[in-house]
């Protein structure tokens, strides 16, 4: 048999031209599209279905109404504003009232502790940063407290007669979220009337006292103590470990200073007759630069152990 005129058998079947998938929106028109049409006039064989000339992109998707978008944005803005207001006042309409979730507690005269009724403020066992400032325009004791760990705290006061001073004393103390009293450990700021005295026992931290005119008693350890403008009749200061810069603008009738393992600078105003200074020192460096007169009306007693002390005029 002669096979010369028989065409060779192909190695594989010829490829079938791909057909374009029908767009769902045009499926119902596919039966009417003739050759060379893919649901749109002018589309060639195998051309992808799509919008015709002049069609708006995305016309096949429904857009949300513009009024709905505006309403959603306004609602979100209102929610954010409410959250910010809640954060500013601690979740309560009264920013000065202690409450759960508050980082800062406040003490005001509205709590029933007017400063003019208390000649003495008592802070016992505090630590951290303490600042007590006498303001000549203040008529009540006010203040704020912020715990070191940022947890909730309340700042309260108890007014009672103090036998040792012979006056009414306002004892300021702190409490946790359950109402249990605890030492104030954090940032404590008080503003008092100018004639208010202070009794402070501090276990550690940094203290600033300014302008106090009442009697002052400070017992502090591991502390950095600074005083400015003090003018009490009587003052007693004990510093164990740390440093102190004690400034007086009024000469005290009596000043009793104890310094142990500390560095202390004492600045006293000049007086007509100087100061009656007595010194007891052990392993200490004591320098007294004020005028001394044993018969002076102002008495200063210095007890210094393993410490340095400098006494100068302001």
FENDAQUI-V486557 format. One line per field, one symbol per residue. phi: phi as a letter, one per 40 degrees, with the letter a starting at -180 (. if undefined). psi: psi as a letter, one per 30 degrees, with the letter a starting at -180 (. if undefined). burial: 1 if it has 24 or more other ideal C-beta (glycine too) atoms within 12 Angstrom, else 0. A space follows every 10 residues. Layout:
phi: ???
psi: ???
burial: ???
This chain:
phi: .cbccccccc caccccdcbc cccdcbccbc cbccdgbbgb cgccdgccca ccdgccdgcc bcccdccccc cccccccccc cccccccccg gbcbccccac gccbbbbbcc cgbccccbca bbbbgcagcb bbbcbcccba cbaaabcccg ccabbbabba cbccbgbcbb ccabacccgc caccbibbbb bbcccccabb bbcahbbbbb gcbccbbbbb bfbbbbbbgc accbabbbbb ghaabbbbbb cccabbbbbb fabbbbbbcc bcbgbcbbbb bafbbbbbbc cbadcccbbb bbbbbfabab bbcc
psi: kjgegkkkkl flkkkkkkkk kkkefgefgf ffkakgkhfk kfklkgkkka klkfkkkgff kkkkkeeeee eeeeeeeeee eeeeeeeegg glfjffkklk fkfklkklff fgikfffjfk kkjkgllbkk kkkkkffkgl klllkjlegg lklkklkkkl kjeefglkkj jklllaffgk klkjjbjkkk kllfgklkjk jkflbkkkkk gkflkkjkjk lhljkkkkgk hlekkkkkjj jblkjjkkfk jkekkjkkkk hljkkkjklk legakjkkkj kkhljkjjgl kkjfglfkkk kkjkkhlkkk jlk.
burial: 0000000000 0000000000 0000010000 0010000111 0010000010 0000000000 0000000000 0000000000 0000000001 0000000100 0111111110 1011100111 1111111111 1111100101 1111111000 0111111010 0000101111 1111110000 0111111111 1111111111 1111111111 1111111111 1011111011 1111111111 1111111111 1101111111 1111111110 1001111010 1001010101 0000010111 1111101111 1001
